[in-house]
Amino acid sequence: MKQAALLAGGVAAGTSAQAAAAPANPAPTAGAGGGRMRAATPDSAVVETTAGKVRGAVRNEVFIFKGIPYGETTAGEDRFLPPRKPAPWTGIRSSTSWGPVAPHPERTSWRNDEEQYLYQWDDGFVGEDMLRINVWTPAINDNRRRPVIFWIHGGGFVSGSSQELRPYDGENLARNHDVLFVSINHRLNVFGFLDLSQIGGEKYAASGNAGMLDLVLGLAWVRDNIVRFGGDPDNVTIIGQSGGARKVSILQAMPAARGLFHRAAVISGAALRQTTPDLSLKLALGLLDELGLARTDFAKLHQVETNRLLVAGMEAQRKVTAGAAGPTPGGWGPVVDGKILPAHAFDPVAPAISTGVPLLTGSTYAELNSGVNNPAAARLTVAELTAEFAPTLGARAGEVIAAYRVVFPTAPIFEIRAHILAAQSYRINAVIMSERKAAQNAAPVYMYWFGWKTAALDGRALAYHCQDLAFWFDNIDLAAQATGGTDDARALADKMSRALVAFARTGNPNHPGLPSWDPFTSTGRAAMVFENNQSAVKADPDRTARDLLRQVRGM
């Protein structure tokens, strides 16, 4: 586990305060000489929030504010409790760089050379004063109301941050598409999802969902402040990928979040079910055991050193979930407590409180791709793959492999493996979520499937987990190591980012650069398939193979 350093959450106040709110300030125009980057920290880049004034920076015509507190520190006596609004400050708070990120464990994937090459993680610095929000905007204080894209990072419910990956940068969306991009840090793992409600009583009634309540407070911050940043609090799209997609799934089922967002995009992580109280209690008791605390000594958890608590929490999760199946089988994550999260988000039906919220959801072809860190992947044979899948697919492993070879007749065997793994881990849930949303016969749901293959690593990476983010957010060059920075990649990114922005503006992703994208319905089952620089709408193209896989796996 990495050492979790605590950061004192002092307020950086400027030496002089402005007498009134800054005037409307459209961003400065970039120079005409070759499109070179321009950056500045002008005194005019000031916005007044409900807690005080903040000053950001300007880069390439975009105002950027980072590390703005949207909540108080979560350390000490505030651990495990609902978040509180930040204490007001005087003067002007400098907000030009990332704030602390939630304490989190080191992931072994960070040590793999090829994986690190593709992702190029930025771990930031950790601390329990991590309730920070970031804003990219084309202009400030201009009385305009632009759509707001509220990004929630991945990493499951255990790790990650708003700065973790290069594609998370909102500059290009803000400048090229005239929208606001907002990202956020919040509590994770034991700090955000330790359910003490059955041990500590009413004071801790919301503790199992504290990390989700952080997100609700962040959305409330947007409601109360985003107008002065040039955004529209009545047009907010929540979007998340992987663990962030699971959080977006759950926000749609939380009464506290109702009305704070108006569209939802679930990217590679549709979540149907969540942790139950019986499992969350086992995890809480397991944590106390790891720390040598009696059940009656639970209050001492407020004083445990940050890194010790993190390490004990991850060890408790390891023991409780050993041998279990599913995305959060008693592990850290939101709890169906009957109040903060009244029921499973999308099981057995889509949440009624979000009936009117349009949904965009889908996955990539090769989410769990064994070609990365494996130069020998292309030599995989049908016999070897059949043997590998025998423990989970039994005697029908060959039948499932053959069904996917019909859908992808030119794909090598290691790619077929990736398709099957992606289907059972991501695509099946995305389709089920679409079916249940469509069954409400209210707001539309739009399904996509991303199959763009990078040339990186001799083509072994395929359409891997997170690769599509550079396309959705128009950040091909920021992630050139994975996208190649090619014209074809930029062309597809133009189509996908324009679709995302169209969805954020209107709840409909259609635009002139795409073929007509119909909503997913119980009969039409349309899906936009993005492959290379091509896009086409297809009617559930892998349904036969996927249904067979579900039948064999009992899913």
C-alpha positions as CSV (number, residue, x, y, z in Angstrom):
1,M,0.0,0.0,0.0
2,K,1.3,3.4,-0.8
3,Q,1.9,5.8,2.1
4,A,-1.1,8.1,2.4
5,A,0.2,11.5,3.3
6,L,-2.2,13.9,5.1
7,L,-2.6,17.4,3.6
8,A,-3.6,20.2,5.9
9,G,-6.6,21.9,4.3
10,G,-5.6,25.5,4.7
11,V,-7.2,28.3,2.7
12,A,-4.9,30.1,0.3
13,A,-6.3,33.6,0.3
14,G,-5.0,36.4,-2.0
15,T,-3.4,39.5,-0.7
16,S,-6.2,41.7,-2.1
17,A,-9.9,41.1,-2.6
18,Q,-11.9,42.4,-5.5
19,A,-14.6,44.9,-4.5
20,A,-17.3,43.2,-6.5
21,A,-17.9,40.2,-8.7
22,A,-15.6,40.1,-11.7
23,P,-17.2,41.5,-14.9
24,A,-18.0,39.3,-17.8
25,N,-14.7,37.9,-19.1
26,P,-14.7,36.0,-22.4
27,A,-11.5,34.1,-22.6
28,P,-8.6,35.7,-24.6
29,T,-8.3,34.8,-28.2
30,A,-5.5,32.4,-29.1
31,G,-2.7,33.8,-31.3
32,A,-3.0,33.3,-35.0
33,G,0.6,32.0,-35.3
34,G,0.4,28.3,-35.7
35,G,-2.0,27.4,-32.8
36,R,0.7,27.4,-30.1
37,M,-0.5,26.9,-26.5
38,R,-1.2,30.0,-24.6
39,A,-1.5,30.1,-20.8
40,A,-2.0,32.8,-18.2
41,T,-3.2,33.5,-14.7
42,P,-4.9,36.9,-15.1
43,D,-6.3,38.7,-12.1
44,S,-9.6,38.9,-14.0
45,A,-10.1,35.1,-13.9
46,V,-12.1,35.3,-10.7
47,V,-15.5,33.8,-9.9
48,E,-17.4,34.3,-6.7
49,T,-18.8,31.1,-5.2
50,T,-21.1,30.6,-2.2
51,A,-18.1,30.1,0.0
52,G,-15.8,32.8,-1.4
53,K,-14.0,34.0,-4.5
54,V,-11.7,31.7,-6.5
55,R,-9.1,32.6,-9.2
56,G,-8.3,30.2,-11.9
57,A,-6.0,30.1,-15.0
58,V,-6.6,30.5,-18.7
59,R,-5.2,28.0,-21.3
60,N,-6.0,28.0,-24.9
61,E,-9.1,30.2,-24.6
62,V,-10.5,28.1,-21.7
63,F,-10.8,29.2,-18.1
64,I,-9.7,26.4,-15.7
65,F,-10.4,26.2,-12.0
66,K,-9.0,23.3,-10.0
67,G,-9.2,22.1,-6.5
68,I,-12.1,24.2,-5.4
69,P,-13.5,22.9,-2.1
70,Y,-17.1,21.9,-2.4
71,G,-17.1,20.3,1.1
72,E,-15.2,20.4,4.4
73,T,-12.4,18.0,5.3
74,T,-13.6,14.4,6.0
75,A,-10.9,13.7,8.5
76,G,-11.1,12.9,12.2
77,E,-14.6,13.4,13.7
78,D,-16.0,13.9,10.2
79,R,-15.0,10.5,9.0
80,F,-17.9,8.2,7.8
81,L,-20.4,11.1,8.2
82,P,-22.4,12.9,5.5
83,P,-20.3,15.7,3.9
84,R,-20.6,19.3,5.0
85,K,-20.4,22.4,2.9
86,P,-17.0,24.2,3.1
87,A,-16.4,27.0,5.6
88,P,-16.4,30.4,3.8
89,W,-13.1,32.1,3.2
90,T,-12.1,35.7,2.7
91,G,-10.1,37.2,-0.1
92,I,-9.4,35.2,-3.3
93,R,-8.5,31.6,-3.1
94,S,-6.0,30.4,-5.7
95,S,-7.6,27.5,-7.6
96,T,-5.1,26.6,-10.4
97,S,-3.9,23.1,-9.4
98,W,-5.4,19.8,-8.4
99,G,-6.5,19.3,-4.8
100,P,-5.9,16.1,-2.7
101,V,-7.2,12.8,-3.9
102,A,-8.9,10.2,-1.7
103,P,-6.6,7.7,0.0
104,H,-6.4,4.6,-2.1
105,P,-4.3,1.4,-2.5
106,E,-1.7,1.0,-5.1
107,R,-3.0,-1.1,-8.1
108,T,-0.6,-3.8,-9.4
109,S,-1.4,-2.7,-12.9
110,W,0.6,0.5,-12.3
111,R,3.7,-1.7,-12.3
112,N,3.1,-3.3,-15.7
113,D,5.1,-1.5,-18.4
114,E,2.7,-1.9,-21.3
115,E,-0.3,-1.0,-19.2
116,Q,1.4,2.0,-17.8
117,Y,2.4,3.1,-21.3
118,L,-1.2,3.0,-22.5
119,Y,-2.8,4.6,-19.4
120,Q,-0.1,6.9,-18.0
121,W,-1.7,7.3,-14.6
122,D,-1.3,10.4,-12.5
123,D,-1.8,9.4,-8.9
124,G,-1.8,12.9,-7.4
125,F,-1.3,13.3,-3.6
126,V,-3.7,11.9,-1.1
127,G,-5.5,13.4,1.9
128,E,-8.8,13.3,3.7
129,D,-9.6,16.9,2.7
130,M,-10.3,15.7,-0.8
131,L,-13.8,17.1,-1.5
132,R,-12.6,19.2,-4.4
133,I,-14.2,20.1,-7.7
134,N,-12.7,21.3,-11.1
135,V,-14.3,23.4,-13.8
136,W,-13.3,24.1,-17.5
137,T,-15.4,26.8,-19.1
138,P,-15.2,28.9,-22.3
139,A,-16.1,32.1,-20.3
140,I,-17.0,33.3,-16.9
141,N,-19.5,35.9,-15.5
142,D,-21.1,36.3,-19.0
143,N,-24.7,35.6,-18.1
144,R,-24.8,32.7,-20.5
145,R,-26.0,29.2,-19.6
146,R,-24.2,26.4,-21.2
147,P,-24.7,22.7,-20.8
148,V,-22.7,21.1,-17.9
149,I,-21.0,17.8,-18.3
150,F,-20.3,16.4,-14.8
151,W,-17.6,13.8,-15.0
152,I,-17.2,11.1,-12.3
153,H,-13.9,9.1,-12.4
154,G,-13.4,5.4,-12.5
155,G,-11.4,3.1,-10.3
156,G,-14.3,1.1,-8.9
157,F,-15.3,2.4,-5.5
158,V,-11.7,1.9,-4.2
159,S,-9.3,4.1,-6.2
160,G,-9.0,6.8,-8.9
161,S,-9.3,10.5,-9.0
162,S,-10.4,13.4,-11.3
163,Q,-6.8,13.8,-12.6
164,E,-6.0,10.1,-12.9
165,L,-6.0,9.8,-16.7
166,R,-5.0,12.3,-19.4
167,P,-8.4,12.1,-21.3
168,Y,-10.1,13.4,-18.2
169,D,-9.0,16.9,-19.2
170,G,-12.0,19.1,-20.2
171,E,-10.3,21.8,-22.2
172,N,-11.2,20.6,-25.7
173,L,-14.8,20.0,-24.9
174,A,-15.1,23.4,-23.4
175,R,-13.4,25.3,-26.2
176,N,-14.5,23.3,-29.2
177,H,-18.1,22.6,-28.1
178,D,-19.1,25.5,-25.9
179,V,-19.9,23.4,-22.8
180,L,-18.7,23.3,-19.2
181,F,-16.8,20.3,-18.0
182,V,-16.8,19.6,-14.3
183,S,-14.9,16.8,-12.5
184,I,-14.8,15.8,-8.8
185,N,-12.9,13.9,-6.1
186,H,-14.8,12.1,-3.4
187,R,-14.4,9.5,-0.6
188,L,-13.5,6.0,-1.6
189,N,-13.0,2.5,-0.1
190,V,-13.2,2.4,3.7
191,F,-13.4,6.2,3.9
192,G,-16.5,6.4,1.7
193,F,-18.4,3.2,2.2
194,L,-17.8,1.8,5.7
195,D,-21.3,0.9,6.9
196,L,-21.4,1.5,10.6
197,S,-25.2,1.9,10.8
198,Q,-25.7,-1.5,12.5
199,I,-22.9,-0.8,15.0
200,G,-23.0,2.9,15.7
201,G,-26.7,3.7,15.4
202,E,-28.5,6.7,13.9
203,K,-25.4,9.0,13.8
204,Y,-23.9,6.6,11.2
205,A,-27.1,5.8,9.3
206,A,-25.7,7.2,6.0
207,S,-22.1,6.0,6.5
208,G,-22.3,3.1,4.0
209,N,-23.1,5.7,1.3
210,A,-21.0,8.6,2.4
211,G,-19.0,8.6,-0.8
212,M,-22.2,8.8,-2.9
213,L,-23.4,11.7,-0.7
214,D,-20.2,13.5,-1.6
215,L,-21.2,13.3,-5.2
216,V,-24.7,14.6,-4.3
217,L,-23.0,17.6,-2.5
218,G,-20.9,18.2,-5.6
219,L,-24.0,18.3,-7.8
220,A,-25.6,20.7,-5.3
221,W,-22.4,22.9,-5.6
222,V,-23.0,23.0,-9.4
223,R,-26.6,23.9,-8.8
224,D,-25.6,26.8,-6.5
225,N,-22.5,28.1,-8.3
226,I,-22.3,27.1,-12.0
227,V,-24.2,30.1,-13.4
228,R,-21.2,32.4,-12.5
229,F,-18.9,30.0,-14.4
230,G,-21.1,30.3,-17.5
231,G,-23.1,27.1,-17.0
232,D,-26.7,26.0,-16.8
233,P,-27.8,24.3,-13.5
234,D,-30.9,23.1,-15.2
235,N,-28.9,21.2,-17.9
236,V,-26.5,18.9,-16.1
237,T,-25.3,15.6,-17.6
238,I,-23.7,13.1,-15.2
239,I,-21.2,10.9,-17.0
240,G,-18.9,8.2,-15.6
241,Q,-16.8,5.4,-16.9
242,S,-16.1,2.0,-15.2
243,G,-16.4,2.7,-11.4
244,G,-17.7,6.1,-12.4
245,A,-20.4,4.5,-14.5
246,R,-21.5,2.5,-11.6
247,K,-21.8,5.7,-9.6
248,V,-23.9,7.3,-12.3
249,S,-26.1,4.1,-12.3
250,I,-26.6,4.5,-8.6
251,L,-27.2,8.3,-8.6
252,Q,-30.2,7.6,-10.8
253,A,-31.7,5.7,-7.9
254,M,-30.9,8.1,-5.1
255,P,-33.7,10.4,-3.9
256,A,-31.1,13.0,-2.7
257,A,-29.8,13.4,-6.2
258,R,-33.1,13.8,-7.9
259,G,-33.4,17.1,-9.8
260,L,-29.7,17.8,-9.6
261,F,-29.0,16.2,-13.1
262,H,-31.0,15.9,-16.3
263,R,-29.2,13.3,-18.4
264,A,-27.0,10.3,-17.6
265,A,-24.2,8.6,-19.5
266,V,-23.1,5.2,-18.2
267,I,-19.8,4.3,-20.0
268,S,-18.4,0.7,-19.5
269,G,-19.8,0.0,-16.1
270,A,-23.6,-0.4,-16.0
271,A,-24.4,-1.4,-12.4
272,L,-27.6,-3.3,-11.7
273,R,-27.2,-4.5,-8.0
274,Q,-25.3,-3.1,-5.0
275,T,-24.0,-4.3,-1.7
276,T,-26.6,-5.4,0.9
277,P,-26.6,-4.7,4.7
278,D,-25.7,-8.2,5.7
279,L,-22.5,-8.1,3.6
280,S,-21.6,-4.5,4.6
281,L,-21.9,-5.6,8.3
282,K,-19.4,-8.4,7.7
283,L,-17.0,-5.9,6.1
284,A,-17.3,-3.5,9.0
285,L,-16.7,-6.3,11.6
286,G,-13.8,-7.5,9.5
287,L,-12.3,-4.0,9.6
288,L,-12.6,-3.9,13.4
289,D,-10.9,-7.3,13.6
290,E,-8.0,-6.1,11.4
291,L,-7.5,-3.2,13.7
292,G,-7.9,-5.2,16.9
293,L,-10.9,-3.3,18.1
294,A,-14.0,-4.6,19.8
295,R,-17.4,-3.8,18.4
296,T,-18.0,-1.4,21.3
297,D,-14.7,0.5,20.4
298,F,-15.9,1.5,16.9
299,A,-15.6,5.2,17.7
300,K,-11.8,4.8,17.8
301,L,-11.9,4.5,14.0
302,H,-12.1,8.3,13.9
303,Q,-8.5,8.5,15.3
304,V,-6.8,5.7,13.3
305,E,-4.0,7.0,11.2
306,T,-5.1,7.4,7.5
307,N,-2.8,4.8,5.9
308,R,-3.4,2.2,8.7
309,L,-7.1,2.5,8.2
310,L,-6.7,2.2,4.4
311,V,-4.5,-0.9,4.7
312,A,-6.9,-2.6,7.2
313,G,-9.8,-1.8,5.0
314,M,-8.3,-3.4,2.0
315,E,-7.3,-6.5,3.9
316,A,-10.8,-6.8,5.4
317,Q,-12.3,-6.6,1.9
318,R,-9.9,-9.2,0.6
319,K,-10.9,-11.7,3.3
320,V,-14.7,-11.0,3.1
321,T,-14.8,-11.2,-0.6
322,A,-12.5,-14.2,-1.0
323,G,-14.1,-16.7,-3.4
324,A,-17.2,-14.6,-4.0
325,A,-18.5,-13.5,-7.4
326,G,-19.9,-10.3,-8.7
327,P,-18.7,-6.7,-8.9
328,T,-19.0,-5.8,-5.2
329,P,-19.8,-9.0,-3.3
330,G,-19.5,-7.4,0.2
331,G,-16.6,-5.2,-0.9
332,W,-16.4,-1.4,-0.6
333,G,-19.3,0.2,-2.4
334,P,-22.8,1.7,-1.9
335,V,-25.2,-0.1,0.3
336,V,-28.9,-0.7,-0.3
337,D,-29.9,0.8,3.1
338,G,-33.6,1.5,2.3
339,K,-33.2,5.3,2.6
340,I,-30.1,6.8,0.9
341,L,-30.3,4.0,-1.6
342,P,-33.8,2.6,-1.2
343,A,-33.3,-0.3,-3.6
344,H,-30.9,-1.8,-6.1
345,A,-30.3,0.8,-8.9
346,F,-31.5,-1.2,-11.9
347,D,-32.7,-4.5,-10.5
348,P,-35.3,-5.8,-11.1
349,V,-36.4,-2.6,-12.9
350,A,-35.0,0.8,-13.8
351,P,-35.4,3.4,-11.0
352,A,-38.7,5.2,-11.2
353,I,-37.3,8.5,-9.8
354,S,-35.2,8.9,-13.0
355,T,-37.9,7.9,-15.4
356,G,-37.6,11.2,-17.2
357,V,-33.8,11.2,-17.5
358,P,-32.4,10.3,-21.0
359,L,-29.7,7.6,-20.8
360,L,-26.6,6.9,-22.9
361,T,-24.9,3.6,-22.2
362,G,-22.6,1.0,-23.8
363,S,-19.1,-0.6,-23.6
364,T,-16.0,-1.4,-25.6
365,Y,-15.3,-4.5,-27.6
366,A,-12.4,-5.7,-25.4
367,E,-12.8,-4.3,-21.9
368,L,-10.7,-7.0,-20.2
369,N,-8.0,-7.5,-22.9
370,S,-5.3,-10.1,-22.3
371,G,-3.3,-8.8,-25.2
372,V,-1.8,-6.0,-23.1
373,N,1.3,-7.2,-21.2
374,N,1.2,-10.3,-23.3
375,P,3.3,-10.3,-26.5
376,A,2.4,-13.9,-27.1
377,A,-1.4,-13.3,-27.1
378,A,-1.7,-13.6,-30.9
379,R,-0.6,-17.3,-30.7
380,L,-3.6,-18.4,-28.6
381,T,-5.4,-21.4,-30.1
382,V,-9.0,-22.5,-30.0
383,A,-8.1,-25.5,-28.0
384,E,-6.2,-23.4,-25.4
385,L,-9.1,-21.0,-25.1
386,T,-11.6,-23.8,-24.8
387,A,-9.6,-25.3,-21.9
388,E,-9.3,-21.8,-20.3
389,F,-13.1,-21.3,-20.3
390,A,-14.0,-24.8,-19.2
391,P,-14.2,-24.0,-15.5
392,T,-16.9,-21.3,-16.1
393,L,-18.5,-22.5,-19.3
394,G,-18.1,-26.3,-18.9
395,A,-18.8,-28.5,-21.9
396,R,-20.3,-25.7,-23.8
397,A,-17.2,-23.5,-23.9
398,G,-16.5,-24.5,-27.5
399,E,-20.1,-23.6,-28.4
400,V,-19.8,-20.1,-27.0
401,I,-16.5,-19.5,-28.7
402,A,-18.0,-20.6,-32.0
403,A,-21.0,-18.3,-31.5
404,Y,-18.7,-15.3,-31.1
405,R,-16.6,-16.3,-34.1
406,V,-19.8,-16.0,-36.1
407,V,-20.2,-12.4,-34.9
408,F,-16.5,-11.6,-35.5
409,P,-15.5,-13.9,-38.3
410,T,-12.1,-12.3,-39.0
411,A,-11.0,-11.8,-35.4
412,P,-8.0,-13.9,-34.1
413,I,-8.7,-16.2,-31.2
414,F,-7.2,-13.8,-28.5
415,E,-9.6,-11.2,-29.7
416,I,-12.5,-13.6,-29.4
417,R,-11.4,-14.2,-25.9
418,A,-11.5,-10.5,-25.2
419,H,-15.0,-10.2,-26.6
420,I,-16.4,-13.0,-24.4
421,L,-14.7,-11.5,-21.3
422,A,-16.0,-8.1,-22.1
423,A,-19.5,-9.4,-22.7
424,Q,-19.9,-11.2,-19.3
425,S,-18.3,-8.3,-17.4
426,Y,-19.7,-5.2,-19.1
427,R,-21.8,-5.6,-22.2
428,I,-24.5,-7.9,-20.8
429,N,-25.2,-5.4,-18.0
430,A,-25.3,-2.5,-20.4
431,V,-27.9,-4.3,-22.5
432,I,-30.0,-5.3,-19.5
433,M,-29.9,-1.7,-18.3
434,S,-31.0,-0.5,-21.7
435,E,-33.8,-3.0,-21.7
436,R,-35.1,-2.0,-18.3
437,K,-34.8,1.7,-19.1
438,A,-36.6,1.3,-22.4
439,A,-39.4,-0.7,-20.6
440,Q,-40.4,2.5,-18.8
441,N,-41.5,3.9,-22.2
442,A,-40.6,7.4,-21.1
443,A,-37.2,9.1,-21.6
444,P,-35.0,7.5,-24.4
445,V,-32.0,5.3,-24.0
446,Y,-29.2,5.3,-26.6
447,M,-27.0,2.2,-26.8
448,Y,-23.4,2.3,-28.3
449,W,-20.6,-0.3,-28.8
450,F,-17.1,0.9,-29.3
451,G,-14.7,-1.1,-31.4
452,W,-11.9,1.2,-32.5
453,K,-8.6,-0.7,-32.5
454,T,-5.4,1.1,-31.7
455,A,-2.2,0.2,-33.5
456,A,-0.3,0.5,-30.2
457,L,1.6,-2.6,-29.0
458,D,1.3,-4.3,-32.5
459,G,-2.4,-4.1,-32.3
460,R,-2.7,-6.3,-29.2
461,A,-4.5,-3.6,-27.1
462,L,-7.7,-3.7,-29.2
463,A,-10.6,-1.5,-28.0
464,Y,-9.5,-1.8,-24.4
465,H,-11.1,-0.5,-21.1
466,C,-10.9,3.4,-21.0
467,Q,-9.7,3.8,-24.5
468,D,-12.9,5.4,-25.7
469,L,-12.6,8.3,-23.2
470,A,-10.1,10.1,-25.5
471,F,-12.8,10.0,-28.2
472,W,-15.7,11.0,-26.1
473,F,-13.8,14.0,-24.7
474,D,-12.0,15.0,-27.9
475,N,-8.5,14.3,-26.4
476,I,-6.9,12.2,-29.1
477,D,-3.5,14.1,-28.9
478,L,-3.4,14.1,-25.1
479,A,-3.6,10.3,-25.3
480,A,-1.5,9.9,-28.4
481,Q,0.5,7.0,-26.9
482,A,-2.8,5.0,-27.1
483,T,-4.6,6.6,-30.0
484,G,-1.6,7.2,-32.3
485,G,-2.7,10.8,-32.7
486,T,-3.9,9.9,-36.2
487,D,-6.3,11.8,-38.5
488,D,-8.6,8.8,-38.5
489,A,-8.7,8.8,-34.7
490,R,-9.4,12.6,-34.7
491,A,-12.2,12.1,-37.2
492,L,-13.9,9.5,-35.0
493,A,-13.3,11.7,-31.9
494,D,-15.1,14.5,-33.7
495,K,-18.1,12.3,-34.3
496,M,-18.2,10.9,-30.8
497,S,-17.5,14.1,-28.9
498,R,-20.2,15.9,-30.9
499,A,-22.6,13.1,-30.1
500,L,-21.9,13.4,-26.4
501,V,-22.3,17.2,-26.5
502,A,-25.6,16.8,-28.5
503,F,-26.8,14.4,-25.8
504,A,-25.8,16.8,-23.1
505,R,-27.7,19.7,-24.8
506,T,-30.9,17.9,-25.7
507,G,-30.9,14.3,-24.5
508,N,-30.4,13.2,-28.1
509,P,-26.9,12.3,-29.5
510,N,-27.8,12.7,-33.1
511,H,-25.8,15.3,-35.3
512,P,-25.1,15.6,-39.0
513,G,-21.8,13.7,-38.8
514,L,-23.5,10.4,-37.8
515,P,-26.1,8.1,-39.4
516,S,-29.5,8.4,-37.7
517,W,-29.1,7.0,-34.2
518,D,-32.5,5.6,-33.0
519,P,-33.2,5.0,-29.3
520,F,-32.9,1.4,-28.1
521,T,-36.4,-0.1,-27.7
522,S,-37.7,-3.5,-26.9
523,T,-38.3,-4.1,-30.6
524,G,-35.8,-2.0,-32.4
525,R,-32.8,-2.6,-30.1
526,A,-30.6,-0.1,-32.1
527,A,-27.0,0.4,-31.2
528,M,-24.4,2.8,-32.6
529,V,-21.3,0.8,-33.4
530,F,-18.1,2.8,-33.6
531,E,-15.4,0.9,-35.5
532,N,-12.2,2.6,-36.8
533,N,-13.4,5.8,-38.5
534,Q,-16.7,4.3,-39.3
535,S,-20.0,4.4,-37.4
536,A,-23.2,2.4,-38.2
537,V,-26.4,1.7,-36.4
538,K,-27.0,-2.1,-36.0
539,A,-29.8,-4.0,-34.4
540,D,-28.2,-5.8,-31.4
541,P,-25.5,-7.5,-33.5
542,D,-24.2,-9.9,-30.9
543,R,-27.5,-10.9,-29.4
544,T,-27.5,-14.6,-30.3
545,A,-24.0,-15.2,-29.0
546,R,-24.6,-13.0,-25.9
547,D,-27.8,-14.8,-25.0
548,L,-26.0,-18.1,-25.3
549,L,-23.3,-16.9,-23.0
550,R,-25.9,-15.7,-20.5
551,Q,-27.7,-19.0,-20.6
552,V,-24.4,-21.0,-20.1
553,R,-23.3,-18.7,-17.2
554,G,-26.7,-18.5,-15.6
555,M,-26.6,-14.7,-15.8
